[in-house]
Amino acid sequence: MPSLRKPAVACAALLLLGGAAAASFQLDTPQHVLDAARDLAYDGMALYEGNRSGHTPGKLSELDPMDDGPYWWWHGAVFLSAYVDYWARTGDATYAKVVAEGLLAQKGEGADYYPSEQRALMSNHHQCSWAVAAMLAAESEMASPAKPDWLRLAQNAFDMQAARFEFEEKPLGENYNCGGGLRSDIDSRAISFYRKDTLANTCFMNLGARLAKFTGNETYAKYSERVWNWMWNIEYIDHQTYAVYYGAAMNHNCTGMAKQRYSGSASWLTEGAAFMYNFTKGSPVWKERTEKLTSATLSHFFPSDVAVETTCEILREGGASCYGDLTAYKGQLVRSMATTARVAPFTAGDALPRLKKSAAAAVSQCTGGSTGRRCGFGWAARNYTEPQSPGLLEQAHVLSAVSALVEERPRSASAGGGGGGSGGASGSGSGSGSGSGSGDKGGEKGGEKNAGVYARANVGLVAMASVAGWAALLLL
């Protein structure tokens, strides 16, 4: 039975945060951090259409950009992932039912996050984003109100993607499938069906590594290794800098590479490598990969120790040129680096100070709207800029940044690896792509604002011996 003790926060390090925070959100004491996270969660959920009567749970908007709507289907997974992480760290169960409802509503007919109404426009990384959200719920031991449970949903999506993964490993000049990998889009009529990018492949690698750690099943790890080898051989990962590039079109056999760097690809791969290091019980190979990816990710996407989406934010101060999918990855970036610090503790000394400074910068610009605490996208500028969308992702990203300051509770044996699951299912893996098979609403539905807050214990990062240990790292 969970303890009712409040989450622990790195007290000494937090003393450094207060000066940078806006008046609306103070981060100078453990209680202020929890209060800020709670208010950010409330503000974000107030914007969420999927929590309103007559709207679809899991969707941020009933219209996608093809119909002049502000959000794509997979952006719902981004938003809900921030709330799974918030619940896991703070124990505030106020939105747990709403989050579970959204994750289940989008699972599709085959319980694999491949709903028929989304297939025409679905990319592999869209489906995978939902699967990773379900995996996060399983790892966090969030109760699943229905079958199949979170683990099975993640496994089903993984199996579907494993079946799409191309294994051909001929020299690149002899074929036109780029030697393997996942295609960007799923539908053969889509233009990006003939492209292979790192968003799809790093997410798949990340999901496999997490499933390996969670279930103890080696087959998942083999897929993650295979994805790594393919991306390395095709040089989607820079052999010198460990930069993770976007990808290339298949009609040139993936030789005309687009070298844009997105935080989504980099953070998925870094976190996936950290899970592989943990799963292999400290493999020197995966340790080196994790170290170099962490260094590359932090240096490029935290250029002034604050998280930025460099592709768009560096072009114009305050992120004015960031829109669409470019605004979708920042919360994942901070969550992934926080998780990397947990499962590969040797990265914590570099990652945690940047997470701390990012949280301070993030809340400092949350001064917009009628409440005076709406958040924009450009953290480094520390000035609020009105988003070009309703602002749900911006709120969720800042929530993730602040939640990352709350230390995670220890995971149980089933959540940490070695079998078990989120509701009784255990992963059988996917031998050649089909192993485990398929399984079978703003404030109106969310309950009272403060109901269930701090209901569970969060007693420290697994990698750290004490609060003081984490604080010392943050002060480096």
C-alpha positions as CSV (number, residue, x, y, z in Angstrom):
1,M,0.0,0.0,0.0
2,P,1.5,3.4,-1.0
3,S,2.7,5.7,1.7
4,L,1.0,9.1,2.2
5,R,4.4,10.8,2.6
6,K,4.8,13.9,0.3
7,P,7.2,13.7,-2.5
8,A,10.8,14.7,-1.8
9,V,12.4,17.5,-3.8
10,A,16.0,18.5,-3.9
11,C,15.9,21.2,-1.4
12,A,19.3,22.7,-1.5
13,A,19.3,23.0,-5.3
14,L,15.8,24.5,-5.3
15,L,17.0,27.5,-3.4
16,L,18.7,28.6,-6.6
17,L,15.5,28.6,-8.5
18,G,13.4,31.3,-6.9
19,G,15.1,34.3,-8.4
20,A,14.5,33.2,-12.0
21,A,10.9,32.2,-11.5
22,A,8.0,34.5,-12.3
23,A,5.7,35.6,-9.4
24,S,3.0,33.2,-10.5
25,F,5.2,30.2,-10.1
26,Q,7.8,30.1,-7.3
27,L,10.3,27.1,-7.2
28,D,12.3,28.1,-4.1
29,T,10.9,25.4,-1.7
30,P,9.7,21.8,-2.2
31,Q,6.1,22.9,-1.5
32,H,6.3,25.7,-4.1
33,V,7.5,23.2,-6.7
34,L,4.5,20.9,-5.9
35,D,2.2,23.9,-6.0
36,A,3.5,25.1,-9.3
37,A,3.2,21.6,-10.8
38,R,-0.4,21.4,-9.5
39,D,-1.4,24.8,-10.9
40,L,0.3,24.0,-14.3
41,A,-1.6,20.7,-14.5
42,Y,-4.9,22.5,-13.7
43,D,-4.3,25.2,-16.3
44,G,-3.4,22.7,-19.0
45,M,-6.4,20.5,-18.3
46,A,-8.7,23.5,-18.5
47,L,-7.7,23.8,-22.2
48,Y,-8.1,20.1,-23.0
49,E,-11.1,19.5,-25.3
50,G,-11.0,15.8,-24.7
51,N,-12.1,16.4,-21.1
52,R,-15.3,18.2,-22.2
53,S,-18.7,16.7,-22.8
54,G,-19.3,16.1,-26.5
55,H,-15.6,15.8,-27.4
56,T,-13.4,12.8,-28.0
57,P,-11.1,11.8,-25.1
58,G,-7.5,11.7,-26.1
59,K,-7.9,14.3,-28.9
60,L,-6.6,17.9,-28.3
61,S,-9.0,19.1,-31.1
62,E,-11.8,17.5,-33.1
63,L,-10.1,19.0,-36.3
64,D,-6.6,18.3,-37.4
65,P,-4.5,20.7,-39.5
66,M,-5.8,19.2,-42.8
67,D,-9.2,20.7,-41.8
68,D,-7.7,23.9,-40.3
69,G,-7.5,22.5,-36.8
70,P,-4.6,23.2,-34.5
71,Y,-3.4,19.7,-33.5
72,W,-2.6,16.4,-35.0
73,W,-3.9,13.1,-33.5
74,W,-0.6,12.1,-32.0
75,H,-0.3,15.4,-30.1
76,G,-2.8,13.9,-27.7
77,A,-0.2,11.4,-26.7
78,V,2.3,14.2,-26.0
79,F,-0.2,16.0,-23.8
80,L,-1.3,13.0,-21.9
81,S,2.3,11.7,-21.3
82,A,3.0,14.9,-19.3
83,Y,0.1,14.0,-17.0
84,V,1.2,10.4,-16.6
85,D,4.6,11.7,-15.5
86,Y,3.0,14.3,-13.3
87,W,0.9,11.7,-11.5
88,A,3.9,9.3,-11.2
89,R,6.0,12.0,-9.5
90,T,3.6,14.0,-7.4
91,G,0.9,11.3,-6.6
92,D,-1.8,13.8,-7.5
93,A,-4.5,11.5,-8.8
94,T,-6.9,14.4,-9.8
95,Y,-6.5,13.7,-13.5
96,A,-5.6,10.0,-13.5
97,K,-9.1,9.0,-14.6
98,V,-9.2,11.6,-17.4
99,V,-5.7,10.5,-18.6
100,A,-6.6,6.8,-18.6
101,E,-9.8,7.6,-20.5
102,G,-7.8,9.4,-23.2
103,L,-5.2,6.7,-23.6
104,L,-7.8,4.0,-23.9
105,A,-10.1,6.0,-26.2
106,Q,-7.4,6.2,-28.9
107,K,-6.2,2.6,-28.7
108,G,-8.1,1.6,-31.9
109,E,-10.0,-1.5,-32.8
110,G,-7.0,-3.9,-32.4
111,A,-5.8,-2.3,-29.1
112,D,-2.6,-1.3,-30.9
113,Y,-3.0,2.5,-31.4
114,Y,-3.9,2.0,-35.0
115,P,-7.5,3.3,-35.2
116,S,-9.0,3.1,-38.6
117,E,-10.0,6.8,-38.8
118,Q,-6.4,7.9,-38.4
119,R,-4.7,5.4,-40.7
120,A,-4.5,7.5,-43.9
121,L,-2.4,10.2,-42.2
122,M,-0.6,8.1,-39.6
123,S,3.2,7.9,-39.3
124,N,5.1,5.2,-37.5
125,H,6.2,7.8,-34.9
126,H,2.6,8.8,-34.4
127,Q,1.6,5.3,-33.4
128,C,4.7,4.8,-31.4
129,S,4.1,8.0,-29.4
130,W,0.9,6.6,-28.2
131,A,2.6,3.3,-27.4
132,V,5.3,5.1,-25.4
133,A,2.6,6.9,-23.5
134,A,1.0,3.6,-22.6
135,M,4.5,2.2,-21.7
136,L,5.0,5.2,-19.4
137,A,1.7,4.4,-17.7
138,A,2.8,0.8,-17.2
139,E,6.2,1.8,-15.8
140,S,4.6,4.3,-13.5
141,E,2.1,1.6,-12.2
142,M,-0.9,3.7,-13.2
143,A,-4.0,1.6,-12.7
144,S,-5.7,0.5,-16.0
145,P,-9.5,0.6,-15.7
146,A,-9.9,-1.8,-18.7
147,K,-8.3,-4.6,-20.6
148,P,-6.0,-4.8,-22.3
149,D,-3.8,-3.1,-19.8
150,W,-1.0,-0.5,-20.6
151,L,1.7,-3.1,-21.1
152,R,-0.4,-5.0,-23.6
153,L,-1.2,-1.9,-25.6
154,A,2.5,-1.0,-25.8
155,Q,3.3,-4.6,-26.8
156,N,0.6,-4.7,-29.5
157,A,1.8,-1.5,-31.1
158,F,5.4,-2.7,-30.9
159,D,4.5,-6.0,-32.6
160,M,2.8,-4.1,-35.5
161,Q,5.9,-1.9,-36.0
162,A,8.3,-4.9,-35.7
163,A,6.3,-6.5,-38.6
164,R,6.9,-3.3,-40.7
165,F,10.6,-3.1,-39.9
166,E,12.7,-4.0,-43.0
167,F,15.6,-6.3,-42.4
168,E,17.3,-6.3,-45.7
169,E,21.0,-5.5,-45.2
170,K,22.5,-5.5,-48.7
171,P,25.0,-2.8,-49.6
172,L,23.1,0.4,-50.1
173,G,23.9,0.6,-53.8
174,E,22.2,-2.7,-54.5
175,N,18.6,-1.9,-53.3
176,Y,16.3,0.9,-52.6
177,N,15.1,0.2,-49.1
178,C,18.1,1.9,-47.6
179,G,19.3,-1.3,-46.0
180,G,16.5,-1.7,-43.5
181,G,14.6,0.4,-41.0
182,L,11.1,1.7,-40.5
183,R,9.5,3.9,-43.1
184,S,8.2,7.3,-42.0
185,D,4.5,6.8,-43.0
186,I,2.5,3.6,-42.8
187,D,0.1,4.0,-45.8
188,S,1.7,3.3,-49.1
189,R,-0.2,6.2,-50.7
190,A,1.4,8.7,-48.5
191,I,4.4,10.6,-49.8
192,S,6.5,9.9,-46.7
193,F,6.0,6.2,-47.2
194,Y,9.1,6.5,-49.3
195,R,11.1,8.2,-46.6
196,K,12.9,6.8,-43.6
197,D,13.4,9.1,-40.7
198,T,14.8,9.0,-37.2
199,L,11.6,10.1,-35.5
200,A,10.0,6.7,-36.4
201,N,13.1,4.6,-35.8
202,T,14.3,6.2,-32.5
203,C,10.8,5.9,-31.0
204,F,10.6,2.2,-32.0
205,M,14.1,1.7,-30.5
206,N,13.1,3.5,-27.3
207,L,9.9,1.4,-27.0
208,G,11.8,-1.8,-27.5
209,A,14.4,-0.9,-24.9
210,R,11.7,0.0,-22.4
211,L,9.8,-3.3,-23.0
212,A,13.0,-5.2,-22.6
213,K,13.7,-3.6,-19.2
214,F,10.1,-4.0,-18.1
215,T,9.5,-7.6,-19.1
216,G,13.0,-9.0,-19.1
217,N,12.4,-10.3,-22.6
218,E,15.6,-10.3,-24.7
219,T,13.7,-10.2,-28.0
220,Y,12.8,-6.6,-27.5
221,A,16.4,-5.7,-26.8
222,K,17.4,-7.4,-30.0
223,Y,15.1,-5.1,-32.0
224,S,16.6,-2.0,-30.3
225,E,20.1,-3.2,-31.1
226,R,19.0,-3.8,-34.7
227,V,17.6,-0.3,-35.0
228,W,20.8,1.2,-33.6
229,N,23.0,-0.8,-36.0
230,W,20.9,0.3,-39.0
231,M,20.9,4.0,-38.1
232,W,24.7,3.8,-37.4
233,N,25.5,2.0,-40.6
234,I,23.5,4.5,-42.7
235,E,25.0,7.4,-40.7
236,Y,21.8,8.8,-39.4
237,I,23.9,9.0,-36.2
238,D,27.0,11.1,-36.8
239,H,30.0,8.9,-36.0
240,Q,32.0,11.8,-34.7
241,T,29.6,14.0,-32.8
242,Y,26.7,11.5,-32.2
243,A,24.3,14.1,-33.6
244,V,21.0,12.4,-34.7
245,Y,19.9,13.6,-38.1
246,Y,16.4,13.6,-39.5
247,G,16.6,11.2,-42.4
248,A,16.3,10.8,-46.1
249,A,14.1,9.9,-49.1
250,M,14.3,6.3,-50.3
251,N,14.4,7.1,-54.0
252,H,18.0,8.2,-53.5
253,N,18.6,5.1,-51.2
254,C,18.8,7.4,-48.2
255,T,22.0,9.1,-49.5
256,G,20.6,12.6,-49.7
257,M,20.3,13.1,-46.0
258,A,18.4,15.9,-44.4
259,K,20.6,16.9,-41.5
260,Q,18.1,18.8,-39.4
261,R,18.2,17.8,-35.8
262,Y,15.1,17.5,-33.7
263,S,14.9,17.0,-30.0
264,G,12.4,14.3,-30.4
265,S,14.8,12.0,-32.2
266,A,17.7,12.8,-30.0
267,S,15.9,12.4,-26.7
268,W,14.2,9.1,-27.7
269,L,17.5,7.6,-28.8
270,T,19.4,8.9,-25.7
271,E,16.7,7.5,-23.3
272,G,16.5,4.3,-25.3
273,A,20.3,3.8,-25.0
274,A,20.1,4.5,-21.3
275,F,17.4,1.8,-20.9
276,M,19.6,-0.6,-22.9
277,Y,22.6,0.2,-20.6
278,N,20.4,-0.6,-17.6
279,F,18.9,-3.7,-19.2
280,T,22.3,-5.1,-20.1
281,K,23.4,-4.5,-16.5
282,G,26.1,-1.9,-17.4
283,S,27.3,-2.9,-20.9
284,P,30.4,-0.8,-21.7
285,V,29.1,-0.5,-25.3
286,W,25.8,0.9,-24.2
287,K,27.4,3.0,-21.6
288,E,29.6,4.7,-24.2
289,R,26.6,5.2,-26.5
290,T,24.6,6.7,-23.7
291,E,27.4,9.0,-22.6
292,K,28.0,10.3,-26.1
293,L,24.4,10.8,-27.0
294,T,23.8,12.6,-23.7
295,S,26.7,14.9,-24.4
296,A,25.4,15.6,-27.9
297,T,21.8,16.1,-26.8
298,L,22.7,18.4,-24.0
299,S,25.2,20.5,-25.9
300,H,22.8,21.0,-28.9
301,F,19.4,21.3,-27.3
302,F,20.5,23.0,-24.0
303,P,22.9,25.6,-25.5
304,S,22.6,28.0,-22.6
305,D,21.6,25.2,-20.2
306,V,18.0,25.8,-21.1
307,A,16.0,23.4,-23.3
308,V,15.3,24.8,-26.8
309,E,14.1,23.3,-30.1
310,T,17.1,24.7,-32.0
311,T,15.7,24.1,-35.5
312,C,13.1,26.9,-35.0
313,E,14.0,28.7,-31.8
314,I,17.5,29.8,-32.8
315,L,16.1,31.4,-35.9
316,R,13.9,33.9,-34.0
317,E,14.1,34.9,-30.4
318,G,11.4,33.5,-28.2
319,G,10.4,30.7,-30.6
320,A,8.2,32.8,-32.9
321,S,9.0,30.5,-35.8
322,C,8.0,27.4,-34.0
323,Y,4.7,25.8,-35.0
324,G,3.1,22.5,-35.7
325,D,5.2,19.4,-34.8
326,L,8.2,21.6,-33.9
327,T,6.3,22.5,-30.8
328,A,5.6,18.9,-29.8
329,Y,8.9,17.6,-28.5
330,K,10.2,19.9,-25.7
331,G,8.4,18.1,-22.9
332,Q,9.6,14.8,-24.1
333,L,13.1,16.2,-24.2
334,V,13.1,17.1,-20.5
335,R,11.3,13.9,-19.4
336,S,13.7,11.8,-21.4
337,M,16.8,13.4,-19.9
338,A,15.3,13.0,-16.4
339,T,14.7,9.4,-17.0
340,T,18.1,8.9,-18.5
341,A,19.6,10.3,-15.3
342,R,17.6,7.7,-13.4
343,V,18.3,4.6,-15.4
344,A,21.9,5.6,-16.3
345,P,23.0,7.5,-13.2
346,F,26.4,8.4,-14.6
347,T,24.6,11.0,-16.8
348,A,23.0,12.8,-13.9
349,G,25.8,15.2,-13.1
350,D,25.4,16.7,-16.6
351,A,21.7,16.4,-17.1
352,L,20.2,17.5,-13.8
353,P,21.6,21.0,-13.6
354,R,20.2,21.7,-17.1
355,L,16.8,20.4,-16.1
356,K,16.8,22.6,-13.1
357,K,17.7,25.7,-15.1
358,S,15.2,24.8,-17.8
359,A,12.4,24.6,-15.2
360,A,13.3,28.0,-13.9
361,A,13.4,29.5,-17.3
362,A,10.2,27.8,-18.3
363,V,8.1,29.1,-15.5
364,S,9.6,32.6,-15.8
365,Q,7.7,33.2,-19.1
366,C,4.4,31.8,-17.9
367,T,2.8,35.3,-17.5
368,G,0.2,35.3,-20.3
369,G,-3.5,35.0,-20.5
370,S,-6.2,36.3,-18.2
371,T,-4.8,34.4,-15.3
372,G,-1.3,35.8,-15.8
373,R,0.2,32.4,-15.8
374,R,-0.3,31.0,-19.4
375,C,2.9,29.6,-20.9
376,G,4.5,30.1,-24.2
377,F,7.1,28.0,-26.0
378,G,10.3,30.0,-25.8
379,W,11.8,29.3,-22.4
380,A,15.3,30.7,-23.1
381,A,13.9,34.1,-23.9
382,R,12.1,34.2,-20.5
383,N,9.4,36.4,-22.1
384,Y,5.9,35.2,-22.8
385,T,5.0,34.9,-26.5
386,E,1.4,34.1,-27.4
387,P,1.4,30.6,-29.0
388,Q,0.1,30.2,-32.6
389,S,-2.2,27.4,-31.2
390,P,-4.5,27.1,-28.2
391,G,-1.4,26.4,-26.0
392,L,-2.0,22.9,-24.7
393,L,1.4,21.6,-25.7
394,E,3.2,24.7,-24.3
395,Q,1.4,24.1,-20.9
396,A,2.3,20.4,-20.9
397,H,5.9,21.1,-21.7
398,V,6.3,23.4,-18.7
399,L,4.5,20.9,-16.5
400,S,7.0,18.3,-17.5
401,A,9.9,20.6,-16.7
402,V,8.6,21.4,-13.2
403,S,7.6,17.8,-12.6
404,A,11.1,16.7,-13.4
405,L,12.2,18.5,-10.2
406,V,10.1,16.1,-8.1
407,E,12.1,13.0,-7.3
408,E,10.7,9.8,-8.6
409,R,9.5,7.1,-6.3
410,P,11.3,3.7,-6.3
411,R,9.8,1.3,-8.9
412,S,8.6,-2.1,-7.9
413,A,10.1,-5.3,-9.4
414,S,7.5,-5.5,-12.1
415,A,7.9,-1.8,-13.0
416,G,11.6,-1.9,-13.0
417,G,12.1,-5.0,-15.1
418,G,12.0,-8.8,-14.8
419,G,8.4,-9.5,-15.8
420,G,5.0,-8.6,-14.5
421,G,3.0,-5.7,-15.9
422,S,0.5,-3.0,-15.4
423,G,-2.4,-5.2,-14.7
424,G,-1.3,-8.8,-14.9
425,A,-0.2,-9.1,-18.5
426,S,3.3,-10.3,-19.1
427,G,5.2,-9.6,-22.3
428,S,6.0,-12.5,-24.5
429,G,8.0,-10.4,-26.9
430,S,7.7,-10.5,-30.7
431,G,9.8,-13.2,-32.2
432,S,9.7,-12.1,-35.9
433,G,7.3,-9.3,-35.6
434,S,4.1,-10.9,-34.4
435,G,4.8,-12.6,-31.1
436,S,2.5,-11.3,-28.5
437,G,-0.6,-10.7,-30.6
438,S,-3.5,-8.4,-30.0
439,G,-5.5,-7.9,-26.9
440,D,-9.0,-7.4,-27.0
441,K,-14.0,14.5,-20.2
442,G,-11.6,21.0,-18.8
443,G,-12.9,20.4,-15.5
444,E,-16.3,18.8,-16.2
445,K,-15.0,15.2,-15.6
446,G,-11.7,15.9,-13.9
447,G,-13.0,16.0,-10.3
448,E,-12.1,18.5,-7.7
449,K,-8.9,20.5,-8.3
450,N,-7.1,19.3,-5.3
451,A,-8.6,15.8,-4.9
452,G,-6.0,13.1,-4.3
453,V,-3.0,15.5,-4.3
454,Y,0.2,14.0,-3.0
455,A,-1.5,10.7,-2.4
456,R,1.6,8.6,-3.0
457,A,5.2,8.5,-1.8
458,N,8.0,9.7,-4.0
459,V,11.1,9.0,-2.0
460,G,13.9,9.6,-4.4
461,L,15.7,8.8,-7.6
462,V,16.6,5.2,-7.8
463,A,20.1,6.1,-8.6
464,M,20.6,8.5,-5.7
465,A,21.1,7.6,-2.1
466,S,19.4,10.6,-0.7
467,V,17.9,14.1,-1.4
468,A,21.2,15.5,-0.5
469,G,22.9,13.4,-3.2
470,W,20.7,14.8,-5.9
471,A,21.0,18.3,-4.6
472,A,24.8,18.1,-4.7
473,L,24.6,17.0,-8.4
474,L,22.4,20.0,-9.2
475,L,24.8,22.3,-7.6
476,L,27.7,21.2,-9.7
